[in-house]
Amino acid sequence: MKVYEVVQGDSDWFICCCGNEAHYDGFFSCDSTGRIVSPTLSADWDGSLYVCYRCGRIIEQRSLEVVGITDEDALLHNTNYDWGKY
């Protein structure tokens, strides 16, 4: 059974279900699996998905809905993400 969750805030400032906010662990642009991607409108990012860096919830910016949880491969990728490389 899927649990429906919505984060608090608005499209510019999230408060995740886990309590994370932008000035704590933050949120990063991501793909549909939760992998951090460069925040450019490219094939990897559709402009609306963000991952909570604390708990791994994937958030749709416009609706504030939690649309998934980051998988283990994406968590490893995120831990080692190098902004200078992408």
HUVEN-V337732 format. One record per pair of residues at least 4 apart in sequence whose ideal C-beta (glycine too) atoms are under 6 Angstrom apart, sorted by the first residue. I is the first residue (numbers start at 1). J is the second residue. If there is no record, write none. Layout:
{{I,J} {I,J}}
This chain:
{{5,17} {5,66} {6,64} {6,65} {7,14} {7,16} {7,59} {7,64} {8,15} {9,13} {9,14} {9,15} {11,61} {14,27} {15,21} {16,20} {16,52} {18,54} {18,55} {20,24} {20,25} {20,52} {20,54} {22,26} {25,53} {25,54} {26,53} {27,50} {27,52} {28,36} {28,51} {29,37} {29,39} {29,45} {30,34} {30,35} {30,36} {30,49} {30,51} {31,35} {31,37} {31,44} {33,71} {33,74} {34,51} {34,56} {34,58} {34,70} {34,74} {35,74} {35,77} {36,78} {36,81} {37,44} {37,45} {38,86} {41,47} {48,60} {48,61} {48,62} {49,58} {50,59} {51,58} {51,70} {52,57} {56,69} {56,70} {57,66} {57,69} {58,67} {58,68} {59,66} {60,65} {60,67} {70,74} {70,75}}
